[in-house]
Amino acid sequence: MNITPRQTQILVAIIEQYAEVASPVGSVTLAKLFEVSSATIRSEMAKLEDLGLITQPHTSAGRIPTDKGYRFYVNRLTAQSESEDEQILLNANNSKDNLRGFRAISSRVAAQNDRADHAIRSAVDSLVEITGNLGIATIGDQLYMNGIYNLFSQPEFESGEAVQSIAQLLDNLEPWLREVAPNEPLNVYIGSENPIGKSSGASLIISKFESPFSENSYIGVLGPTRQNYGKVVRLVQKTGEFLEEIL
């Protein structure tokens, strides 16, 4: 993809601003951030729109990321080496929260490591609290789920049609994890990529780990396409790694 470093920076800013405020990001906001003219930002945004990375809602002059834009962003994050990725995470706006997140999960899970099921549940509950998403994990043949309120509190899922799509997705989640879930250690399904709800507007981030219940256990989160992937992806990944280490 032919994208310049400045266009990449603008795309990243749009994604991260939109994740935080849940409203389209305008050229004035970005012009202040990058200390350039609004005309320059509008020109770059037009190029990003031509690439299919952002789009303009009909009711707003601002822009929001597309699924393709999110995929570019996530691929950019996961392409980093572990040390570089850790540095990116620690330099994020909420770096103190991220550090507290890692520590909270590890301490709460370690306190329950004499009972594998309790440790997994504790890890899910921690992810729910820290990410504001729906948390999921497999415990044997059972699916443990927490944080449904978080999911339906998101503005993306307020309409009756959206609620119906999410409900159908949740019905399909357990059989999918049991029968066809992937073997990769970490998977990020963004919006329309979501294999169990392509039209749901939800992203699924799951980490595979080995547990006393199964060689293929899973933990992860389900949330709106609009979210802080830089934070959430690493938290899910590290949680899966930590569970495999202590169980």
N, C-alpha and C positions, 0 to 999 in steps of 0.2 A: 504494500500500500504506500502510495506516494504522499507522505505527510511530513511536514517540516517540524523541527523541534518546537517552534513557537505555537504551531497549531496543536501539537501534542500537549503542551502546557495549558493551553486554553481549554482543550477537551477535558483534561484532568480537573481543572478548576470548575468547569461546568458540572462535572459528575459529582465532585465533592461538595460543591455549594448546594446542588439539588438534593443530595442525600441529607443535608442538614436542614434545609428550609422547606422542602417539598413544594416549591413553586419554581416556575421557569426562571432561568438566569438571563438577565439582560446585559446589553453591551455597556451600559453605564457602570454597572457593578464591576465588570471585568476590566474596563478601561482604568478605573481607579486602582484595581489590584495590580495591573501590569504597567501602569503609568504611561499609557499611550492614549491616542485619541479614540473616541467611540467609533469613528469611521474606520479606523484600522481594525478594531475588534469586529465590526460588522462584516468587513471584507473577509477576515479569517473565518468567521462563523459561517459565511456563505460557502466557503470552500469545504468546511467540515460537513455542512449540510449536503453538498454535492457528493461527498464521500459516503454518505449514509450513516454518519456517526452521531449526528444530532438532528433534531427536528423541531419545528415550531408549532405548538398547539394553536388551534384556530382562535382561541380566546386571549392569546397573550403575544406580546412582542418579544418575549424571551425565548430561550431555547432549552430543551431537555434532551438527555441522552437517549439514543435508540439502543436496542439490544445489541446491535453491532458495535456501538460505541462502548457499551459496558464490556463486551467481549474483548475489544482492543485493550481496554484498561486492565482487565483481569489478567490477560495474557502478558501484559507488560509487567505486572506485579509478580506473577509466578515465574517469569523468565529470569528474574534476578537470582543470584546465588543466595543461599540461606543467610549468609552474613550480611549481604547487601540488603536483602529483604527485611532483615531484622532492623537494620539501620533506618530504612524507609519508614518502618512502622514506628520506631522510637522517635522519629522526627515529625510524626504526624501531629495535627492540631491537638489531639487528645492523648498525647504520649503518656501522661501520668495515669490516665484512665486505663490505657492499654497495659501498662506495667501492673497496675492493680488487678486488672483482669486476669493476667497470667498467674499472679500470686494467689488470687482468690480461688481460682479453679484448682491449682495444684495443692493448696493447703486443705481445701474442703474435701477433695477427692482422697488425698493421702490419709485423712482422718478416718476414712471409711474403708480402707483397703483390706480389712479383714473380712468384709462382705462384698463380693464383686458386684452384686446387684445394687447394693446401696451406693457403692462408689460410682457406678454408671449413672444412677438416678441423680446423685449429687452433682455430677459433671453436667448433666442436662440442665438441671435447675440453675446452675451457675451461668451457663451459656444464655439461658432465657433472661436472667437478670441483667447480664452485661450487655447483650446485643439488642434486647428488646424485640427479639423474634420468637417464633415458635421453635422449641427444642425437641429433638427426637433422638431415640436410640433403640437399638434392638437388644433385648435381653432374652436369650434363648429364642423361642418361637413368638415371643411377645414384643409388641411395639410400645415403648414408653414415650409418652408425649406430654409436654407441659407448655403453657404459654399461649393457648388459643386466644385468650383475651388480647394479648399483644398483637396478634395477627389481624383481628377484626377491629382493632383500634386505629389501624393505618388508614389514611384518607383514600388510598387506592381501592380499599375493599369495603367501602361504605354502601355501594349500590346493591340492590337485591341480586342483580345478575352476577356481580363479583362474588358475593357471598355464596351463591350457588356453585360457581366455578371452583372456589376454594373448598367447599364441602365435598364436591366430587373428587377433587385432588386428594383430600385427606382419606377418603374411602379407598382410593387406589394405592395409597402410600405403603401400607403394610405388605400387601401381596407383592408389590414391586420390589421392595427391599428383600423379601424372602426368596423371590424367584429369579429376578433378572438384574439385581443391583450390580454395578461394575466392580472389577477387581483392583482398580487403581487405588492407591492410598488416599488420594484426595480428588474429589470431583466437584466442579462448580457448574451448575446448570442455570443459565440466565434466561429468565422470561420465556420466550418461545422455544428455547432449547429444552425446557423442563419436560422430561419424558412422560411424566404422569399428569401434566396439566399445561399443555402448550399455550392455551388461551387464558390462563389464570392470572397472568401478570405477576407471578411469583417466582422467586429464585430459590433453588435448593443447593445447599452446600453441605456435603457429607464427607466424612473421613472414615476409612475402613481400618479396623484394628482387630487384633486377636484377643479373645477373652476366654475364660473357662467355659463359657456357653457355646462358643463357636469360633472357628478360625476366621470367619467372615462376619464380624460384628460391625455395626455402624453407629456413628453419632454425628449429629449435624443440626442445622437450623433451616427453617423455611421462613422466608420473609418477602417483602415486596422487592421488585426489581431495583427500586431506588433504595440503596443502602450503602453503608461504608464497607466496601469489599476489602479495602486494605486492612481494616481491623478484624472483620468477621472471618475472612478466609484463614488468616493466621491463627486466630483463636480456635477455630474448629480443627485445624491441622494439628496444632500443639496439644489440644485436648485429646485427640485420638492417639497421638504418639505417647502421651503421658499415661493414658489408660493401659496401653499395651505394655508399657514399661513396668507398671506396678501390679497389674493383675496376674 
